[in-house]
Amino acid sequence: MQIYKVGGAVRDRLLGKPVTDIDWVVVGATTEEMLAKGFRPVGADFPVFLHPKSGEEYALARTERKNGRGYGGFIFHASPDVTLEEDLIRRDLTINAMAEDDQQNLTDPYHGQRDLEARLLRHVSPAFAEDPLRVLRVARFAARYAELGFTVAPETLELMRQLSESGELEALTPERSWKEIARALMEDQPQVFIEVLRDCGALKVLMPEVEALFGVPQPEAHHPEIDTGVHTLSVLEQAALHKQPLTVRWACLLHDLGKGLTPEEEWPRHIAHEHKGLKLIKAVNERFKAPKDCQELALLVGKYHTHGHRALELKPSTLLELLQSFDVYRRPQRFEEFIAACEMDARGRKGLEQRSYPQADYLRGAAIAARSIAVQPLLEKGFKGPELGEAIKSERLKALKAYKDQA
């Protein structure tokens, strides 16, 4: 039995990056031997075990072959005669197909270290094209390592194009796709993820609503970058620079989908794009079964982001409607995330990245003013039922009028 550290732990050590998760592969062992040493089995499809003390994952060396569509369409074979090289060749990228023993002796049959130095994301073998999830994974790695200068090797991008055109991407489950999308959006340069998907033709398959934004112009006075797709990438980039959570990043990606529906004769104006985009945002949300908080914020940002930009001009009654829509009394954090998404949208414009956004503090102040209304005095005056609701609304409106006058 020989045990090797594999994959990301080896890659990141060689890159000088922090190693978080460690995966191990075991060569020359049987399931029975692993169980006898106290390892706990966890793999339903192939033999993966948890170490009795560290809890880390140890997988028996295995080979695989394609026997169906999608991510799950594989037959795995694990036995003591499967070599380390045979196990490594089934991996996606050369930089993930290296192993090292307990003395840090490197096994690198597919030249991963060379590609690390060349800053290339290159597939290990033609079998790469058997797993459509790898299109998303490579795009995610491109986003993660963009700051180090990594790019996708041309021949790998070509394989990704073939996969995108094959119909295999449609076989991905929403859960697997969302897991990769969510991880990619949380990388330091998530806009690169979208760029790579677009370069290989996967974006028009997975998110045609986002693909449709490229080439759609906006008024230059408000958007010096002009192109709506370029603007969306810039907004996403700003969200990452400002360390925004996944909910905000997802909303930033989808906030302008309605502009893809504007007839060409109306360009560069996009009248009522906020409302037109809601059905598209809903469709993307449902396609990937995004978490509820991501879905809700994306729809609210899509509908109200121009309200955010015009906050200083809004009538008190409109401001109150906005606050009510977000339920700021019980869910203040969601409104804070809306403000963040609006600010990222404002900053995601060429040359305006550092511009101040006074609307943010104004909206926060409005929420504080509306929340300051106490219900108890109204109850003591005898208000109840629908009348109480109207009385609370009336008091909040007064508070917002006073706030607007003072601002």
FENUR-V694224 format. One record per backbone hydrogen bond with DSSP energy under -0.5 kcal/mol. NH is the residue of the N-H (numbers start at 0). CO is the residue of the C=O. If there is no record, write none. Layout:
<<NH & CO> <NH & CO>>
This chain:
<<1 & 26> <3 & 24> <4 & 99> <5 & 22> <6 & 97> <8 & 5> <9 & 6> <10 & 6> <11 & 7> <12 & 8> <13 & 9> <14 & 10> <15 & 11> <15 & 12> <16 & 11> <19 & 17> <22 & 5> <23 & 56> <24 & 3> <25 & 58> <26 & 1> <26 & 24> <33 & 29> <34 & 30> <35 & 31> <36 & 32> <37 & 34> <38 & 33> <39 & 49> <40 & 38> <41 & 47> <42 & 47> <47 & 45> <48 & 57> <49 & 39> <50 & 55> <54 & 50> <56 & 21> <57 & 48> <58 & 23> <59 & 46> <60 & 25> <62 & 76> <64 & 74> <66 & 72> <67 & 72> <72 & 69> <73 & 71> <74 & 64> <76 & 62> <78 & 60> <81 & 78> <86 & 82> <87 & 83> <88 & 84> <89 & 85> <89 & 86> <90 & 87> <93 & 121> <95 & 92> <96 & 93> <98 & 106> <99 & 4> <100 & 104> <103 & 100> <106 & 98> <107 & 105> <110 & 107> <114 & 110> <115 & 111> <116 & 112> <117 & 113> <118 & 114> <118 & 115> <119 & 114> <120 & 150> <121 & 119> <123 & 91> <127 & 124> <128 & 125> <129 & 126> <130 & 127> <131 & 129> <133 & 130> <134 & 131> <135 & 131> <136 & 132> <137 & 133> <138 & 134> <139 & 135> <140 & 136> <141 & 137> <142 & 138> <143 & 139> <144 & 140> <147 & 144> <148 & 145> <149 & 144> <150 & 118> <152 & 120> <155 & 152> <156 & 152> <157 & 153> <158 & 154> <159 & 155> <160 & 156> <161 & 157> <162 & 158> <163 & 159> <164 & 160> <165 & 161> <166 & 162> <167 & 162> <168 & 162> <169 & 166> <170 & 167> <171 & 168> <176 & 172> <177 & 173> <178 & 174> <179 & 175> <180 & 176> <181 & 177> <182 & 178> <183 & 179> <184 & 180> <185 & 181> <186 & 183> <188 & 142> <189 & 186> <191 & 188> <192 & 188> <192 & 189> <193 & 189> <194 & 190> <195 & 191> <196 & 192> <197 & 193> <198 & 194> <199 & 195> <200 & 197> <201 & 196> <202 & 196> <204 & 201> <205 & 201> <206 & 202> <209 & 206> <210 & 206> <211 & 207> <212 & 209> <213 & 210> <215 & 212> <216 & 214> <217 & 225> <218 & 267> <221 & 218> <222 & 218> <225 & 222> <226 & 224> <227 & 215> <228 & 212> <230 & 226> <231 & 227> <232 & 228> <233 & 229> <234 & 230> <235 & 231> <236 & 232> <237 & 233> <238 & 234> <239 & 235> <240 & 236> <241 & 237> <242 & 239> <243 & 238> <248 & 244> <249 & 245> <250 & 246> <251 & 247> <252 & 248> <253 & 249> <254 & 250> <256 & 253> <258 & 255> <259 & 256> <260 & 257> <261 & 258> <265 & 262> <266 & 262> <266 & 263> <268 & 265> <272 & 269> <275 & 271> <276 & 272> <277 & 274> <278 & 275> <280 & 276> <281 & 277> <282 & 278> <283 & 279> <284 & 280> <285 & 281> <286 & 282> <287 & 283> <288 & 285> <289 & 284> <294 & 290> <295 & 291> <296 & 292> <297 & 293> <298 & 294> <299 & 295> <300 & 296> <301 & 297> <302 & 298> <303 & 299> <304 & 300> <306 & 303> <307 & 303> <308 & 304> <309 & 305> <310 & 307> <312 & 309> <313 & 309> <313 & 310> <318 & 314> <319 & 315> <320 & 316> <321 & 317> <322 & 318> <323 & 319> <324 & 320> <325 & 321> <326 & 322> <326 & 323> <327 & 322> <329 & 326> <330 & 326> <333 & 330> <334 & 330> <335 & 331> <336 & 332> <337 & 333> <338 & 334> <339 & 335> <340 & 336> <341 & 337> <342 & 338> <343 & 339> <344 & 340> <345 & 341> <346 & 342> <347 & 343> <348 & 346> <351 & 348> <354 & 351> <359 & 356> <361 & 357> <362 & 358> <363 & 359> <364 & 360> <365 & 361> <366 & 362> <367 & 363> <368 & 364> <369 & 365> <370 & 366> <371 & 367> <372 & 369> <377 & 374> <378 & 374> <379 & 375> <380 & 376> <381 & 378> <382 & 377> <386 & 383> <387 & 383> <387 & 384> <388 & 384> <389 & 385> <390 & 386> <391 & 387> <392 & 388> <393 & 389> <394 & 390> <395 & 391> <396 & 392> <397 & 393> <398 & 394> <399 & 395> <400 & 396> <401 & 397> <402 & 398> <403 & 399> <404 & 400> <405 & 401> <406 & 402>>
